[in-house]
Amino acid sequence: MTKEELIAKFIEQFGDTGEPIDCYFAPGRVNIIGEHQDYNGGHVFPAALTCGIWGAMRLRDDSKVRLYSENMEATIVVDINDDFVYDEAHDWANYPLGIIEYLKKDGYTLQGMDLFYSGNLPAGAGLSSSACILDLTGYMLWTHLGKTPIDRTKLAEMAQQVEYNFVGVKVGIMDQFAISHGKEGHGVLLDCTAMEFEHVPLNWGDYHLIIMNTNKKRGLVDSKFNERKGECDAALAEIQKHHPLSGLSLGTLEDLDLIEDDVLRRRARHAITENLRVMAFMDALREGNTAKIAEIITASHESLRYDYEVSGLELDTMVEIARKQPGCLASRMTGAGFGGCAIALVASDKVEAFKEAVPKLYEEAIGTVPTLYDAEIGDGVYNL
């Protein structure tokens, strides 16, 4: 969407007061490797996408806040002086309202505003639509408050705190960080303990990254995401009885013997081995070793399926179908799981055949029509 198109949509919804309308874009993200690592202190390797959410903002001369989502065809009207709390009736608007409340509690004086959102990012698909609207709203408001240049790490931290404390989903920092720090053609290697990152070129040869949306809807709040976080905390506590450890993913395979409960041990095994896989994946990327890349992606899915138990019938079926297609180097689920998306690396000359075959086979197996996307890797949140 162009800036001109976005402004036209904004005016159609809110009218033209003659005041300036500022326009922005925040990308979705896909996690290439390193699942359920951020809240366990490990390493992650996400990338920003070129699909996402566009936002437009105009200040008002009163205390009214109007929020409109073109995708949801819904308007929420509140007063800037109200104390905002999570409200199921506000649905998607809880995310921008959470950012506004965070800034108010942080001492900022805010005035009324009109906020317009329009995206091509499927909600609930595991491509971080929630983190996207949080980063986008934070970026818009901080820009208006004169906090430029934007501290992108602090932006990600604010967005994560809002989702954790205001919305109530015990997420880590990965999604918000990738959306803040994304770079075209690169993944973002993030150490979630040290909060240090590096842009790494996606050197996987003549393969294309395909995102496969199962179209099984799920909300993180209603899923078992918080349950997995609690299990990891419990597993870490078991290890800490024997020696200090700041994050579960930083443990060793020997630490698994310190955990008596079988379920907790399997959760810990995923956290520890996935962190090792991320670092091995970096070596494989830098070497352009596609065979090793395939091996690591495959192992990641098996760990998420059997040790972390977050894939489910739809994602397992999608991955199994993808792996059998000519030209598919590797496939795995991506994101939190419990539905959502899987990814596949597919040879460039086989992409069209892959995109034709997989939906048909998946629909035959599951009864739902999936959606496939060519993943284009872009930049983090920016002004239009």
C-alpha positions in Angstrom: 0.0 0.0 0.0 1.3 3.4 -0.9 1.4 6.4 1.5 -1.2 8.1 -0.7 -3.5 5.1 -0.6 -3.2 4.9 3.2 -4.0 8.6 3.6 -7.0 8.2 1.4 -8.3 5.4 3.5 -7.7 7.3 6.7 -9.6 10.3 5.4 -12.5 8.2 4.2 -12.8 6.8 7.8 -12.0 9.9 9.9 -12.5 12.8 7.6 -10.1 15.6 6.6 -9.4 18.2 9.2 -6.4 19.7 7.4 -4.1 18.4 10.1 -1.1 16.3 9.1 -1.5 12.5 8.8 1.6 10.5 9.4 2.0 7.0 7.9 4.0 4.0 9.0 4.5 0.3 8.3 5.5 -2.6 10.6 6.3 -6.1 9.2 5.2 -9.5 10.4 7.9 -11.9 11.3 8.8 -15.5 10.6 11.0 -17.4 12.9 13.5 -19.5 10.9 15.0 -21.4 13.8 15.0 -21.1 17.6 11.4 -21.8 18.7 10.3 -21.1 22.3 13.8 -19.8 23.1 13.3 -16.2 23.9 11.6 -16.7 27.3 14.1 -19.4 28.1 17.1 -17.2 27.6 18.4 -18.9 24.4 19.1 -17.7 20.9 16.5 -17.1 18.2 16.8 -16.4 14.4 13.7 -14.6 13.1 13.3 -12.4 10.1 11.0 -9.5 9.2 8.6 -10.0 6.3 7.4 -7.5 3.7 3.8 -8.2 4.7 2.5 -6.6 7.8 0.3 -3.8 9.1 0.1 -0.2 7.8 -0.7 2.5 10.4 -1.7 6.2 10.1 -2.0 8.7 12.9 -3.4 12.2 13.3 -3.5 14.2 16.6 -6.7 15.8 17.8 -7.4 18.9 19.8 -9.5 17.0 22.4 -9.1 13.9 24.6 -10.9 11.5 22.3 -9.0 8.4 20.9 -10.5 6.7 17.9 -9.0 3.5 16.7 -10.1 1.8 13.5 -9.1 -1.5 11.9 -9.9 -1.9 8.3 -9.4 -5.7 8.6 -11.8 -6.1 11.5 -14.1 -3.3 10.3 -14.3 -2.1 13.8 -14.0 1.2 15.6 -13.2 1.7 19.3 -13.6 5.1 20.9 -12.1 5.9 24.3 -10.9 8.9 26.3 -7.2 9.4 26.6 -7.7 10.2 30.3 -9.3 6.8 31.1 -7.3 4.1 32.8 -7.1 1.3 30.3 -7.2 -2.3 31.3 -7.5 -5.4 29.2 -11.1 -5.8 28.0 -12.2 -8.7 25.8 -14.8 -6.4 24.2 -11.9 -4.3 22.8 -10.5 -7.4 21.0 -7.6 -6.2 18.7 -7.7 -2.7 20.2 -6.3 -4.0 23.5 -2.9 -3.9 21.9 -2.7 -0.3 20.9 -4.5 0.7 24.1 -2.0 -1.2 26.1 0.8 0.8 24.5 -1.0 4.1 25.3 -1.5 3.0 28.9 2.2 2.0 29.2 3.3 5.4 27.9 1.0 7.2 30.3 2.3 5.3 33.3 5.8 6.0 32.1 5.1 9.7 32.5 4.2 10.9 29.0 1.4 13.3 28.4 -0.7 12.2 25.5 -3.5 14.0 23.7 -6.4 12.7 21.7 -5.6 11.0 18.4 -7.1 9.1 15.5 -5.3 5.8 14.7 -6.0 3.8 11.5 -4.7 0.2 10.9 -4.8 -1.9 7.8 -2.8 -5.1 7.2 -2.2 -8.1 4.9 -0.9 -10.2 7.8 -3.3 -13.1 8.8 -4.2 -12.8 12.5 -3.6 -15.9 14.6 -1.3 -17.5 12.0 1.9 -17.4 14.0 3.4 -14.5 12.0 3.2 -12.1 15.0 0.2 -9.9 14.1 0.0 -9.0 17.8 3.6 -7.9 18.2 3.3 -6.1 14.8 0.5 -3.8 16.0 2.3 -3.2 19.3 5.6 -2.2 17.7 3.7 -0.2 15.1 1.7 1.8 17.7 4.8 2.3 19.9 6.8 3.6 16.9 4.0 6.0 15.9 3.5 7.4 19.4 7.2 7.7 20.2 7.7 9.5 16.8 5.0 12.0 17.8 6.5 12.4 21.2 9.9 13.4 19.7 11.8 10.3 20.8 13.8 10.2 17.6 15.9 8.5 16.5 13.9 5.6 17.9 15.7 3.2 20.2 14.5 0.1 18.5 15.6 -2.3 21.3 13.6 -0.2 23.9 10.7 -0.2 21.4 10.7 -4.0 21.4 11.0 -4.2 25.2 8.0 -1.9 25.6 5.9 -3.9 23.2 6.9 -7.1 25.0 6.0 -5.7 28.4 2.6 -4.7 27.1 1.8 -8.1 25.8 3.1 -9.8 28.9 1.5 -7.6 31.5 -1.4 -5.9 29.9 -2.7 -8.6 27.5 -1.5 -11.4 29.8 0.5 -13.6 27.4 3.8 -14.6 28.8 5.8 -14.0 25.6 9.5 -13.4 25.2 11.2 -10.7 23.2 11.8 -12.4 19.9 8.7 -11.2 17.9 8.9 -7.6 18.9 12.7 -7.5 18.4 12.5 -8.9 14.9 9.9 -6.4 13.9 12.0 -3.6 15.3 15.4 -4.7 14.0 14.6 -6.5 10.8 16.8 -6.0 7.7 16.1 -6.9 4.1 17.7 -10.2 3.1 18.9 -11.0 6.6 17.8 -12.9 9.7 18.2 -11.4 13.2 20.4 -13.6 15.5 19.4 -12.6 19.0 20.9 -13.6 22.2 17.8 -13.3 24.5 19.9 -13.2 27.7 22.5 -10.7 26.7 20.1 -8.8 24.3 22.8 -8.7 21.7 22.0 -9.2 18.1 23.6 -9.7 14.7 22.2 -9.5 11.1 23.1 -12.7 9.3 22.6 -13.1 5.5 20.2 -15.8 4.4 22.8 -17.8 2.5 20.8 -20.9 1.5 21.5 -21.0 -2.2 18.8 -21.3 -4.8 16.0 -22.0 -2.4 12.9 -20.0 -1.6 11.3 -19.7 1.9 7.6 -20.6 1.7 5.2 -20.0 4.5 2.3 -22.4 4.8 -0.7 -21.2 6.9 -2.8 -24.1 8.1 -5.6 -21.6 8.7 -6.3 -23.2 12.0 -7.2 -20.2 14.2 -5.8 -19.9 17.7 -5.2 -17.1 20.1 -2.1 -17.3 22.2 -4.1 -16.3 25.3 -6.4 -19.3 24.8 -3.7 -21.8 23.9 -1.3 -23.7 26.0 1.5 -21.1 25.6 1.4 -20.0 29.2 1.3 -23.6 30.3 4.6 -24.3 28.4 6.2 -21.2 30.0 5.2 -22.5 33.4 6.6 -25.9 32.7 9.9 -24.4 31.6 10.1 -22.3 34.8 9.5 -25.5 36.8 12.2 -27.4 35.0 14.6 -24.5 35.5 13.8 -24.5 39.2 14.7 -28.2 39.4 18.1 -27.6 37.9 18.7 -24.5 40.0 18.5 -26.7 43.1 21.8 -28.1 42.0 23.6 -25.2 40.4 23.0 -21.6 39.2 21.4 -21.2 35.8 19.9 -18.0 34.4 17.8 -19.6 31.6 16.6 -23.1 30.8 18.1 -23.0 27.3 21.5 -22.3 28.7 21.6 -25.7 30.4 23.5 -28.8 29.3 22.3 -32.2 28.3 23.7 -33.4 31.5 21.3 -31.1 33.4 18.4 -33.2 32.1 19.3 -35.9 34.6 18.5 -33.4 37.4 14.8 -33.3 36.4 12.7 -36.1 37.7 9.4 -35.4 36.0 9.3 -36.8 32.5 7.2 -34.0 31.0 9.4 -31.3 32.5 12.5 -33.2 31.3 11.2 -33.3 27.7 10.4 -29.5 27.8 13.9 -28.8 29.0 15.4 -31.1 26.4 13.7 -29.1 23.6 14.9 -25.8 25.2 18.5 -26.9 25.5 18.8 -28.7 22.1 17.0 -26.0 20.2 19.5 -23.4 21.4 22.3 -25.7 20.2 20.5 -26.0 16.8 20.4 -22.2 16.4 24.1 -21.9 16.8 24.8 -24.9 14.4 22.4 -23.3 11.9 24.5 -20.1 11.9 27.6 -22.1 11.0 25.6 -23.9 8.3 24.3 -20.6 6.8 27.8 -19.0 6.8 29.2 -22.1 5.0 26.2 -22.3 2.7 25.8 -26.0 3.8 22.3 -26.7 2.6 22.5 -30.4 3.7 23.2 -29.3 7.3 20.5 -26.6 7.1 18.0 -29.3 6.2 19.1 -31.6 9.0 18.7 -28.8 11.6 15.3 -27.6 10.4 14.0 -31.2 10.4 15.4 -31.9 13.9 13.7 -28.7 15.2 10.3 -29.8 14.1 10.7 -33.3 15.6 11.7 -31.7 18.9 8.7 -29.3 18.9 6.5 -32.3 18.0 7.6 -34.8 20.6 9.4 -33.0 23.3 7.6 -29.7 23.5 4.3 -31.0 22.1 3.2 -27.7 20.4 2.7 -28.8 16.8 -0.6 -30.8 16.5 -2.3 -32.6 13.7 -2.6 -29.7 11.3 1.1 -28.6 11.5 2.4 -32.1 11.5 0.4 -33.0 8.5 1.5 -29.9 6.6 5.1 -30.5 7.3 4.9 -34.2 6.3 3.2 -33.3 3.0 5.8 -30.5 2.3 8.7 -32.8 3.0 7.5 -35.3 0.3 7.4 -32.7 -2.5 10.1 -32.6 -5.1 12.5 -29.8 -4.4 11.7 -29.4 -0.7 14.9 -29.1 1.2 13.3 -29.1 4.7 10.1 -28.1 6.5 9.1 -27.4 10.1 6.4 -25.5 12.1 7.2 -21.9 13.0 5.9 -19.7 15.7 4.3 -20.7 19.0 2.4 -23.7 17.5 -1.0 -25.0 18.3 -2.0 -24.2 14.7 -0.6 -21.3 12.6 2.2 -21.7 10.1 4.9 -24.0 8.9 7.8 -23.1 6.7 9.6 -24.9 3.9 12.7 -24.3 1.9 11.9 -25.1 -1.8 14.1 -25.1 -4.9 13.3 -22.1 -7.0 12.4 -24.3 -10.1 10.0 -26.3 -8.0 8.2 -23.5 -6.2 5.1 -23.3 -8.4 4.6 -27.1 -8.5 5.0 -27.1 -4.7 2.4 -24.3 -4.2 0.0 -26.2 -6.4 0.4 -29.6 -4.8 0.6 -28.9 -1.1 -2.8 -27.1 -0.7 -4.6 -29.9 -2.5 -3.0 -32.7 -0.5 -3.5 -30.8 2.8 -7.2 -30.2 2.1 -7.7 -33.9 1.3 -6.1 -34.8 4.6 -7.5 -32.2 6.9 -10.5 -30.7 5.2 -9.3 -27.1 5.4 -7.8 -25.1 2.5 -4.4 -23.7 3.6 -2.7 -20.5 2.3 0.8 -20.4 1.0 3.0 -17.3 0.7 6.4 -16.6 -0.8 8.3 -15.2 2.1 10.1 -12.0 1.2 12.4 -10.7 3.9 12.3 -7.0 4.5 13.1 -4.2 7.0 11.8 -3.5 10.5 9.2 -0.9 11.3 9.6 2.4 9.5 8.0 5.7 8.4 6.4 5.8 4.9 
